[in-house]
């Protein structure tokens, strides 16, 4: 007897549906069940489709697609209707979708059986796992569950999401996740149980006759639909489960990368038959849960490693320095190990001073972090030997160049970035006098904040980034902090994050720097918040948010004098004979000091006079020029005083230059533009100075001179 005859005898027919050609092949029994003549036939799909109830037909695509994705059998219950649309019978189909290669199309052949079944009452059908309503609920549930588990960032959050899942028609009232430690079963977490209920299951040997242990040993799911079945299969551990008062249990393996890493238990207070569709849902949830736990575990391991690396690499600021206050922040990019190439350091020097260092190694990977750690140690060693800032950076550049030259990429690693460089700013600070001798290697300039809150970029001399040349020179610039003044050092991540360049980045930070803050800790927090927005979790520890670039910030404030003078702002800089281009920097310093001055014409006048005074020193003497600019007084009545000192004893003379003369206009301009000016002899050299008085109205030219 043929197979078709045997199947026909039990009311079962064979059919296949080719999605590429759109044709349906039916044997005689399958044709009869669909209301067609009882004979083998191949019909177009358009003729067969009206034989199915429209509501059931809409579900078949989802069932088939799910079966293709899960490599399972597509099972459904479908109603057959006549020409008038009346339901004449209900058939059960079990079919295997077989994908077919077709260029540019996703096609398959659905092959299986059709079998007539008794049509259940409508009230029951709405809750059976073979109806379209249940399938729609299942697909919506799996979509929501997958999204929620994918967004969970920690093991605790994964367990919370898993415990809140409401499965369609058979939600568990409790769950537990088991892991493996050596040859013992452990409890990773649980939901729906009292505190301490997990104690009997902690550290259970894998040989124990317990469902979760067997699942881990075999990798096969276990479904227990009744207490009797549980007691019969696992008599030794049934007493442990009996007290929870459940009626059904599902134990499923948690599989990651082909290995069983644990088990998931779902317990039910009502009886569950665990039909194929219910098992399919539980299996899918177990897969998603295993993936989510693996991701969360890897993320937590990375965070722990990041925290350890940061604690090892980032220095402690210590108890502080007499006469100075220091605060710092480090914010990693948030990607990968969350440790990059930015760093800061505070170093106690043998001469009683302190050194501040801040830098940025090229890159945001593990190698950048490793180079940063080595470079930081080298800087500390050179500083401890008592070298001056320029010598410290020169030696550090030679050290980094040697490290990158000796680097050999690992097998399969791209060696194109073997040469790495680093930017760095190193400053030696004297707490007693407030002076900072700064050497800079391709790093952003510092910012000085006056007592009245004015923030000015303090331009300093600099050299190439570390590691580019083995014999690079790094000139030193002296900056003097007055009592109550603050200096801020940072890496370019603070300035350029958010699509900014150096100019727009400083514009964004300036209001933050000039806003009054209770202390330096508040200022450091405000700077990071200005870049990452309100609500960002910025600390000296690791962050989980993804960042564009690492950020390091170091702020130092010289403590204010007990007899404090009225708030003012000042700037000082040296213009060397060999650096006439520093005159432009001096002009910029004065303009920034006067950024909120009432009369813009006075600002232009101040710039012009500073340029003339500095140029005269470089042209008519053999020494350097020392410029000191200071703004004092209440707003609207402030006074600007600028002094340019040199070591020459020759006093300037006022001349009347001809129309074509290239010099001789300095004192004439001061007489015309300044509210007051003069020349003061000193023990060694002289000082030329001028003053401007703030006014809402332009000054009267040549008003006074001395």
Secondary structure, DSSP 8 states (H G I E B T S, - for coil): --HHHHHHHTTEEEEEEETTTTEEEE-HHHHHHTTS-SS-EEEEHHHHHTTB-HHHHHHHHHHHHHHHHHT--EEEEEEEE-TTS-EEEEEEEEEEEEEE--TT--EEEEEEEEEEE----HHHHTTSTTSHHHHHHHHHHHHHHHHHHHH--SHHHHHHHHHT---TT---SEEEEEEEETTEEEEEEEESS-TTTTGGGTTEETTSS-HHHHHHHH---EEE-SHHHHHHH-HHHHHHHHTT--SEEEEEEEEETTEEEEEEEEEESS-----HHHHHHHHHHHHHHHHHHHHHHHHHHHHHHHHHHHHHHS---TT-BTTEEEEEEEE--SSTTS--SEEEEEEE-TTS-EEEEEEEES-SSHHHHHHHHHHHHHHHHHHHTT--HHHHHHHHHHHHHHHHHT----TT---TT----EEEEEEEE-TTT-EEEEEEEB---EEEE-TTS-EEEE----B--BTS-TT----EEEEE--TT-EEEEE-HHHHHTTT--HHHHHHHHHHHHHS--SSHHHHHHHHHHHHH-TT----SS---S--SS-EEEEEEEE---SS-----EEEEEEE-TT-TTHHHHHHHHHHHHTTT-S-HHHHHHHHHHHHHHHHHHHHH-SS-EEEEEEEESSTTS-EEEEEEEES-----------TT-SS--HHHHHHHH-SEEEEEE-SSSEEEEEEEE--SS---TT----
